[in-house]
Amino acid sequence: MPVPSHGSSYEDVLATAVRAAHNAAAVIREAAGTFDHPVEIDAVDIDNKGVNDFVTVTDRAAQDVIVEQLQQDTPGVEILAEEGDDPEELEWTGDRWIVDPIDGTTNFMHRLPPYAVSIAFQTEDRLRVGVVLDVSHDVLYTAVAGHGLQRNGRPDEVTFTDTFSDAFLATGFPYRRFEHTEIYLDILAHFIRSTQGLRRHGSAAIDCARTACGRFDGFYETGLKPWDVAAGTLLIREGGGRVTTYDGRDGLAPVYDRQICASNNSEAIHAGLLRGLEPMKDIRL
C-alpha cells in the first residue's frame, strides 16, 4: 500500500488518510463481493436516515476503521464524519478530519460503481489534504495544498477546454427534497442544450476527482454536505481548477454551504456554469 509523496510538510497526515481509506476499502470490498459473485445486501442491514438517505452496516463498519486509524495517528483531532455528525451547527474554521466512509451509498446498495471513500484534513480556514479512493476501480486520488494533485501517484490536472459549448459536465440530482424540482430541471435542460453533455454517476467525490483529473470540464450540485465534497474540492483546486458556490464565493463556502460549482478554471466554463445556475443561487436542497 504505497503512499504517494507530494513533498510537503503534511506527508504524515497524507499517509494517515491513505491508510485509513485503504482500511475502509477492504471492509467495503468484502461486503460487496466481486462483479461475478456479488454479496446480496440484506434490507435489514440498511437504515433510512431520511427520504432516499440511506446508511448500511458497511458504512458504519468502514467509518469505524477510518476513525480508529485517525485517532491512533492524530489523537485529539476532531473528526466530522457522515454517520453521526450534524455539520449545520459547526463553525467553518477549525482543525478537523472530514470523512465520508462510502460516498455513493445508494450505488453500493445496488452493487453499481462508482462508490468511494473520501477523507480531508482541514486546519483553520484551509483544506490541507484530500484523499478520494475509488473503491470499485481501485483508483487513488490525492492532493496536498500547494503541492499538487496525483492520480495513483502520478501528477494530473484539469482539462484545457475553453468554450462552453464544448464543456462535458457532471452533476447530481436532487434526492432528498423536491420542492424546487422544476427550477432544477430547467437548469438541467439549459446545460443539456448548451454543452457537449452531462453525466450523473451518483458520487460527488468521484465527480470532483474526475473533474480534477480532466475527465469532466465542470461539476455542479446542491444539497451536499462537507464530507461529500471536502476532499474533492482540494483535488480540483490542486489540479488547477476553480471551486465556488453558485454565487461565486470560494474558500470553505462550497464545502459548508451546500452548493458546489467546479470547473477547469476557464473563465468561459465557470462563468457559463454560474450564469446557468443563477436561478438556484439562493436555494439549498
NORGI-V193771 format. One record per pair of residues at least 12 apart in sequence whose ideal C-beta (glycine too) atoms are under 8 Angstrom apart, sorted by the first residue. I is the first residue (numbers start at 0). J is the second residue. D is the distance in whole Angstrom. If there is no record, write none. Layout:
# NORGI-V193771
i-><I;I>
j-><J;J>
d-><D;D>
This chain:
# NORGI-V193771
i-><0;0;0;1;2;2;2;3;3;3;3;3;3;5;5;5;5;5;5;6;7;7;7;7;9;9;9;9;9;9;11;12;12;12;12;13;13;13;13;15;15;15;15;16;16;16;16;16;16;17;17;17;17;18;18;19;19;19;19;19;19;19;20;20;20;20;20;20;20;21;22;22;22;22;23;23;23;23;23;23;23;23;24;24;24;25;26;26;26;26;27;27;27;27;27;27;27;28;30;30;30;30;31;31;31;31;31;32;37;40;40;40;40;40;44;44;45;49;50;50;50;51;51;51;52;52;53;53;53;54;54;54;55;55;55;55;57;57;58;58;58;58;58;59;59;61;61;61;62;62;62;62;62;62;65;65;65;65;65;66;66;66;69;69;73;76;76;76;77;77;77;77;78;78;78;79;79;79;79;79;79;80;80;80;80;80;80;81;81;81;81;81;82;86;86;86;86;89;89;91;91;91;91;92;92;92;93;93;94;94;94;95;95;96;96;96;96;97;97;97;97;97;97;97;97;97;98;98;98;98;99;99;99;99;99;99;99;100;101;101;101;101;102;102;102;102;102;102;102;102;102;102;102;103;103;103;103;103;103;105;105;106;106;106;111;112;112;113;113;113;113;113;113;113;113;114;114;114;114;114;115;115;115;115;115;115;115;115;116;116;116;116;117;117;117;117;117;117;117;117;118;118;118;119;119;119;119;121;121;124;124;125;126;126;126;126;126;126;126;126;127;127;127;128;128;128;128;128;129;129;129;129;129;129;129;129;129;129;130;130;131;131;131;131;131;131;131;133;133;138;138;138;139;139;140;140;140;140;141;142;142;142;142;142;142;142;143;144;144;145;146;147;147;148;148;148;148;148;148;150;150;155;155;155;155;156;156;156;156;156;157;157;157;157;157;157;157;157;157;157;157;157;158;158;158;158;159;159;160;160;160;160;161;161;161;162;163;163;163;163;163;164;164;164;165;165;165;166;166;166;166;166;166;167;167;167;167;167;167;167;167;168;168;168;168;168;168;168;168;168;168;168;169;169;169;169;169;169;169;169;169;169;170;170;170;170;170;170;170;170;170;171;171;171;171;171;171;172;173;173;173;175;175;176;176;179;179;179;182;182;182;183;183;185;186;186;186;186;189;190;193;193;198;203;203;203;203;203;203;203;204;204;204;204;206;206;206;207;207;207;207;207;207;207;207;208;208;210;210;210;210;210;210;210;211;211;211;211;211;211;212;212;213;213;216;216;216;216;217;217;217;217;217;217;217;218;218;218;218;219;219;219;219;219;219;220;220;221;221;221;221;221;221;221;221;222;222;222;223;223;223;224;225;225;228;228;228;229;231;232;232;232;232;235;239;239;240;240;240;240;241;241;241;241;241;242;242;242;243;243;243;243;243;244;244;244;244;244;245;245;245;245;245;245;245;246;246;247;256;257;257;258;258;258;260;260;260>
j-><17;18;21;152;14;17;18;17;139;141;149;151;152;141;142;143;146;147;149;146;143;144;145;146;120;127;128;143;144;146;72;73;120;127;128;128;130;141;143;68;69;72;73;96;118;119;120;128;130;130;132;139;141;68;72;64;65;68;69;98;116;118;65;116;118;130;131;132;139;132;64;65;67;68;61;62;64;65;100;101;116;132;116;132;134;64;57;60;61;64;57;61;101;107;114;116;134;134;55;56;57;60;57;107;110;134;135;110;110;55;57;107;108;110;56;57;108;175;174;175;176;105;174;175;174;175;104;105;108;81;82;104;101;104;107;108;101;107;81;82;100;101;104;82;100;100;101;116;80;81;82;83;98;100;80;98;100;116;118;78;80;98;96;98;96;94;95;96;93;94;95;96;95;96;98;95;96;97;98;225;226;96;97;98;99;100;226;98;99;100;224;226;100;224;225;226;255;225;255;124;251;254;255;123;124;251;121;123;121;122;123;120;121;118;119;120;121;118;119;120;121;225;226;229;230;254;117;118;119;226;115;116;117;118;204;226;227;116;114;115;116;134;114;115;116;117;131;202;203;204;205;226;227;115;200;201;202;204;205;174;201;200;201;202;201;135;136;133;134;135;136;200;201;202;205;134;135;201;202;205;131;132;133;134;202;204;205;208;130;131;132;134;130;131;204;226;227;229;230;231;130;131;230;229;230;232;233;229;251;250;251;144;144;229;230;232;233;236;251;254;143;144;233;141;142;143;144;233;141;142;143;229;230;231;232;233;234;237;142;230;204;205;207;208;230;231;234;205;208;150;151;208;151;152;208;211;212;234;234;211;230;233;234;236;237;238;237;233;237;237;237;237;238;211;212;234;237;238;239;208;212;211;212;213;238;211;212;213;238;239;210;211;212;213;216;235;238;239;240;262;263;264;213;215;216;263;263;265;216;263;265;268;265;267;268;267;193;194;267;268;271;193;194;195;194;195;216;194;195;216;217;268;271;194;195;196;197;198;214;215;216;190;194;196;197;198;215;216;217;218;219;272;197;198;199;200;206;209;210;215;217;218;187;190;197;198;199;206;218;219;220;199;201;203;206;220;223;199;221;222;284;222;284;222;284;279;282;284;278;279;282;279;284;278;275;276;278;279;275;275;271;275;215;218;220;223;227;228;231;259;227;228;230;231;218;220;231;228;230;231;232;234;235;259;261;231;234;231;235;238;240;261;262;263;231;234;235;237;238;240;234;238;238;263;262;263;265;268;260;261;262;263;268;269;272;259;260;261;262;245;259;260;261;272;276;258;259;245;257;258;259;279;282;283;284;257;283;284;257;258;259;257;254;255;253;254;259;254;261;253;254;259;261;261;263;264;261;262;263;264;261;262;263;264;269;259;260;261;259;260;261;269;273;256;258;259;260;280;258;260;273;276;277;279;280;273;280;273;283;283;284;279;280;283;272;273;276>
d-><7;7;5;7;5;5;8;7;7;5;5;8;4;7;8;4;4;6;7;6;5;8;7;4;7;5;5;5;8;8;8;7;5;7;5;5;7;6;6;6;6;4;6;8;5;8;6;6;4;6;8;7;7;6;8;7;4;4;6;8;8;6;7;4;6;5;8;4;7;7;4;7;8;6;4;7;6;5;6;8;5;8;6;6;5;8;7;5;5;6;6;6;6;7;7;7;5;7;8;8;4;8;8;7;6;8;8;8;5;6;8;8;6;8;4;8;7;6;8;5;8;7;4;6;8;6;5;6;6;8;6;7;8;6;7;6;7;7;7;6;5;5;6;6;8;4;6;7;6;7;5;8;7;4;7;6;6;7;7;6;7;7;5;8;7;6;7;6;7;7;4;7;7;5;6;5;7;5;7;6;7;8;8;4;8;7;7;7;5;7;7;5;7;6;5;8;7;8;7;7;5;8;5;5;5;7;7;7;7;5;7;8;5;7;7;6;8;7;4;8;6;5;5;4;7;8;7;5;8;6;8;7;4;8;7;4;6;6;6;8;7;8;7;5;7;5;8;5;6;4;7;8;6;6;8;5;3;8;7;8;6;8;5;6;8;3;7;6;8;5;7;6;7;5;5;6;6;8;6;8;5;6;5;6;6;5;5;8;8;7;5;6;7;5;4;6;7;7;5;7;5;8;6;4;4;8;6;7;8;7;6;6;6;6;8;6;4;8;8;7;7;5;8;8;7;6;7;7;7;4;8;7;4;7;7;3;5;8;8;6;5;7;7;5;5;6;6;6;7;7;6;8;6;8;4;7;7;5;8;7;8;5;5;8;4;7;7;7;7;8;7;5;8;6;7;6;4;4;8;8;5;7;4;7;6;8;7;6;5;5;7;6;8;6;8;7;5;5;4;8;4;7;5;8;5;5;7;8;4;6;6;6;5;6;7;6;6;7;5;6;4;6;7;7;8;6;8;5;6;4;6;5;7;7;5;6;8;8;8;6;5;6;6;7;5;7;6;7;5;7;7;8;7;5;7;7;4;7;6;5;7;4;7;8;6;8;6;8;7;6;6;6;7;6;7;4;7;6;8;6;5;6;7;7;5;7;5;6;5;6;7;7;8;7;6;6;6;6;5;6;7;7;7;8;6;6;4;6;7;8;7;7;6;5;5;8;7;6;8;2;7;6;6;8;7;6;6;8;6;8;6;5;8;7;7;4;4;7;4;6;8;6;8;8;7;5;8;6;8;6;4;7;5;7;5;7;8;5;8;8;7;5;7;6;6;8;6;7;6;5;8;6;7;6;5;6;6;4;6;8;6;7;5;6;7;6;5;5;8;6;6;7;8;5;7;6;6;6;5;5;7;5;8;4;5;6;7;5;8;5;8;7;8;6;4;7;7;8;5;6;7;4;7;6;4;8;5;6;8;4;8;8;8;7;5;6;6>
